[in-house]
Amino acid sequence: MTEPAYVAVDWGTSSFRLWLIGKDGNVIAERRSGEGMTTAARTGFAGVLASHLSAIAAPAGLPVLICGMAGAKQGWVEAGYLDTPAALSAIPTAAVRIPGFEADIRILPGLAQRDAAAPDVMRGEETQLLGAAGELGSGDHLVCMPGTHSKWVRLSGGKVQGFSTFMTGELFEAIAKNTILSHAIADAGAISGENAAFRAAVTRMVANPAIATSQLFSVRAGSLIAGLSPEDAKARLSGTLIGLEIAGALSLVAAGTPVALVVSGGLGALYKAALAAAGLSPTIIDADSAVRNGLAAGAKALWSL
């Protein structure tokens, strides 16, 4: 078995993922749990980490590199932000060391956009960007990282020039549960990117985002007078919001800028379909691999591993 070199941790708001990485770069052991920042803030970050290191019999003294919400103000130790424009290579060098431990335990910083007209922050996605950059190469790229709060990042020459957060997932939940549209989508199942109503809604929004709120009400009207099924109504709502997101992101870059999609799971299939409906053929990068590769790049920069 290869000798352990370091421990990589992705510490989210509600999730915890840890990998024991060998000197050959391969994963020796892995741990996952629901002990995210919210839980660890109550039970203790040091204890959560120690329990997982013990479970995989990690050698004492191994360096640990952490990304995500453990570095938030409410987290273990605040890791702060790098201001954009920021070189991806600068992220590891700004990592904050956790005091009081013999082992070198560090948390990577987030990124901040201090524009009075468009202030924005990210924490965790910067590590995915660091890992995805190796697959994208130089030049200009628009990188989409879907989620409850989707991030669209403008990369140029290895630098984050700027980024925009779209509250698409949270808006979908709020509208679906707390507006008149809840009646139209009651009892609908999961959304598929192959749904024609979803793809048509994306296309309409990319072509004419100014009619977004009218299109939202059409979900209700369609269920009343046009025979729109709950499944298609839900797909239309989703397609309208994701299409509006895509239109907004594309408005911030030059036409023809290559698009990359960093995503895993069912949300990935939905965004792939949405981007296809918008006439885009993105480079697909697995989000789980991207965060591990980003942590690996950080570990190499910090400890020459």
ZAMARGU-4260 file (C-alpha; in steps of 0.2 Angstrom, whole numbers, plus 5000, padded with zeros to 4 digits):
<rodrens>
0) 5000/5000/5000 | 5006/5018/4996 | 5012/5028/5010 | 4999/5042/5016 | 5005/5060/5011
5) 4991/5071/5017 | 4972/5072/5021 | 4960/5082/5011 | 4943/5088/5018 | 4928/5097/5009
10) 4918/5104/5024 | 4902/5111/5019 | 4887/5118/5028 | 4878/5101/5030 | 4891/5089/5023
15) 4908/5082/5028 | 4920/5073/5015 | 4937/5067/5019 | 4950/5058/5009 | 4967/5051/5014
20) 4978/5053/5000 | 4994/5043/4996 | 5011/5049/4990 | 5006/5043/4973 | 4991/5054/4973
25) 4978/5040/4974 | 4964/5039/4987 | 4968/5027/5001 | 4953/5029/5012 | 4937/5040/5011
30) 4924/5046/5024 | 4908/5055/5022 | 4895/5061/5035 | 4882/5074/5038 | 4893/5083/5051
35) 4895/5099/5041 | 4898/5116/5048 | 4881/5118/5056 | 4884/5102/5066 | 4902/5104/5070
40) 4899/5122/5077 | 4889/5113/5091 | 4900/5097/5094 | 4917/5104/5090 | 4927/5105/5074
45) 4942/5097/5081 | 4932/5082/5088 | 4924/5079/5071 | 4940/5079/5062 | 4949/5068/5075
50) 4935/5055/5074 | 4936/5053/5056 | 4955/5052/5056 | 4954/5039/5069 | 4942/5029/5059
55) 4954/5028/5044 | 4969/5025/5055 | 4978/5040/5048 | 4996/5042/5054 | 4998/5055/5067
60) 5005/5072/5061 | 4999/5071/5043 | 4995/5088/5036 | 4977/5092/5033 | 4970/5104/5020
65) 4952/5109/5021 | 4941/5119/5010 | 4923/5125/5012 | 4912/5132/5026 | 4924/5127/5040
70) 4933/5143/5035 | 4917/5154/5037 | 4915/5167/5051 | 4904/5154/5059 | 4916/5140/5056
75) 4932/5133/5064 | 4943/5147/5060 | 4939/5161/5048 | 4949/5160/5032 | 4944/5176/5025
80) 4943/5180/5006 | 4955/5184/4992 | 4948/5198/4982 | 4945/5197/4963 | 4953/5198/4951
85) 4963/5184/4959 | 4975/5171/4952 | 4970/5153/4956 | 4988/5150/4961 | 4987/5162/4975
90) 4973/5152/4984 | 4984/5139/4993 | 4997/5152/4999 | 4983/5162/5008 | 4977/5146/5018
95) 4975/5149/5036 | 4983/5137/5049 | 4973/5131/5063 | 4983/5135/5080 | 4986/5123/5094
100) 4990/5108/5084 | 5006/5099/5081 | 5000/5094/5063 | 4999/5107/5050 | 4980/5109/5047
105) 4975/5123/5035 | 4959/5130/5028 | 4959/5138/5011 | 4951/5155/5009 | 4936/5160/4999
110) 4934/5173/4985 | 4926/5190/4986 | 4920/5202/4973 | 4920/5219/4981 | 4911/5228/4967
115) 4898/5240/4975 | 4886/5236/4961 | 4888/5218/4961 | 4896/5212/4978 | 4898/5193/4979
120) 4907/5179/4989 | 4911/5161/4987 | 4918/5148/4998 | 4922/5130/4993 | 4919/5133/4974
125) 4936/5141/4973 | 4944/5124/4976 | 4934/5116/4963 | 4940/5130/4951 | 4958/5127/4956
130) 4955/5108/4952 | 4945/5112/4936 | 4958/5124/4929 | 4970/5109/4924 | 4957/5103/4912
135) 4952/5119/4905 | 4969/5126/4900 | 4973/5145/4897 | 4962/5157/4889 | 4945/5164/4893
140) 4931/5152/4900 | 4914/5154/4908 | 4913/5141/4922 | 4896/5136/4929 | 4894/5127/4946
145) 4876/5124/4949 | 4868/5122/4966 | 4856/5131/4977 | 4866/5146/4974 | 4874/5143/4957
150) 4891/5151/4953 | 4896/5157/4936 | 4914/5162/4935 | 4924/5172/4922 | 4941/5164/4921
155) 4955/5172/4910 | 4973/5166/4910 | 4972/5157/4926 | 4964/5172/4935 | 4946/5174/4942
160) 4941/5190/4934 | 4924/5190/4942 | 4909/5179/4946 | 4890/5180/4949 | 4879/5170/4960
165) 4862/5166/4955 | 4849/5160/4968 | 4840/5149/4956 | 4838/5134/4967 | 4832/5144/4982
170) 4820/5154/4971 | 4813/5138/4964 | 4809/5131/4982 | 4802/5147/4988 | 4791/5149/4972
175) 4786/5131/4972 | 4780/5131/4990 | 4775/5148/4994 | 4766/5155/4979 | 4750/5152/4968
180) 4761/5141/4957 | 4761/5128/4971 | 4744/5122/4965 | 4750/5119/4947 | 4764/5108/4952
185) 4756/5098/4967 | 4762/5080/4967 | 4774/5082/4953 | 4789/5070/4952 | 4807/5074/4949
190) 4811/5085/4934 | 4820/5078/4919 | 4830/5088/4907 | 4822/5078/4893 | 4805/5085/4897
195) 4800/5096/4882 | 4792/5109/4893 | 4808/5111/4902 | 4819/5113/4887 | 4806/5125/4879
200) 4806/5136/4894 | 4825/5137/4894 | 4825/5142/4876 | 4812/5156/4879 | 4821/5163/4893
205) 4838/5164/4884 | 4830/5172/4870 | 4820/5185/4880 | 4824/5185/4898 | 4814/5201/4901
210) 4797/5191/4901 | 4802/5180/4915 | 4789/5185/4928 | 4776/5183/4914 | 4782/5166/4910
215) 4781/5161/4928 | 4763/5165/4929 | 4760/5156/4913 | 4764/5140/4923 | 4748/5144/4933
220) 4737/5149/4918 | 4743/5133/4908 | 4737/5122/4922 | 4720/5130/4922 | 4716/5132/4903
225) 4729/5123/4893 | 4730/5106/4901 | 4747/5108/4908 | 4751/5093/4919 | 4759/5095/4936
230) 4775/5087/4929 | 4776/5099/4914 | 4771/5113/4925 | 4786/5109/4937 | 4797/5107/4922
235) 4792/5124/4915 | 4795/5133/4931 | 4812/5125/4933 | 4816/5128/4915 | 4811/5147/4916
240) 4822/5150/4931 | 4837/5140/4925 | 4835/5148/4908 | 4835/5165/4916 | 4851/5161/4925
245) 4859/5156/4909 | 4854/5172/4900 | 4861/5182/4914 | 4877/5173/4915 | 4880/5174/4896
250) 4876/5193/4896 | 4892/5196/4906 | 4904/5188/4894 | 4909/5190/4875 | 4899/5180/4863
255) 4907/5163/4860 | 4916/5162/4876 | 4919/5143/4880 | 4908/5137/4894 | 4912/5123/4907
260) 4900/5114/4918 | 4907/5108/4935 | 4894/5097/4942 | 4889/5079/4948 | 4873/5070/4951
265) 4855/5073/4945 | 4858/5092/4944 | 4871/5089/4932 | 4859/5081/4919 | 4847/5095/4921
270) 4860/5109/4918 | 4867/5099/4903 | 4850/5098/4895 | 4847/5117/4899 | 4864/5122/4891
275) 4860/5111/4876 | 4843/5120/4874 | 4852/5136/4875 | 4863/5131/4860 | 4879/5128/4871
280) 4891/5113/4871 | 4900/5114/4888 | 4916/5105/4894 | 4909/5094/4907 | 4920/5092/4923
285) 4915/5081/4938 | 4913/5091/4953 | 4919/5078/4966 | 4935/5076/4955 | 4937/5094/4954
290) 4937/5097/4973 | 4949/5083/4976 | 4961/5089/4962 | 4960/5107/4969 | 4964/5101/4986
295) 4979/5091/4978 | 4985/5107/4970 | 4984/5116/4986 | 4993/5102/4995 | 5007/5102/4982
300) 5009/5121/4983 | 5010/5121/5002 | 5020/5105/5006 | 5028/5101/4989 | 5019/5084/4990
</rodrens>
